[in-house]
C-alpha cells in the first residue's frame, strides 16, 4: 500500500486497499506491509479506521495459522526464571 494522503476518505482507502479476509501467505504479507507503512506517522481518522481493520484481519489470520495456544503457568514461570537467572 502506498502512503496515503490526508485528504483521502475511508471509502477512498477501502477502494485503494480492498481489504478482505486473509487466506494466503501473500495476502498476509501484503497486509503486514500496509500496516507497517502506516505505523511510521500520524494517521488521519480514515487511516486509523483502515489500520484497525487490517490489524484485525492480520490477527485473525495469525490465530488460524500461527496459533501458539494458551500459555501454561508453569511454562511461563520457567521462562521468567530463565530470563532473570533465578
Secondary structure, 3 states (H helix, E strand, C coil): CCCCCCCCCHHHHHHHHCCCCCCCHHHHHHHHHHHHHHCCCCCCHHHHHHHHHHHHHHHHHHHHHCCCCCCCHHHHHHHHHHHCCC
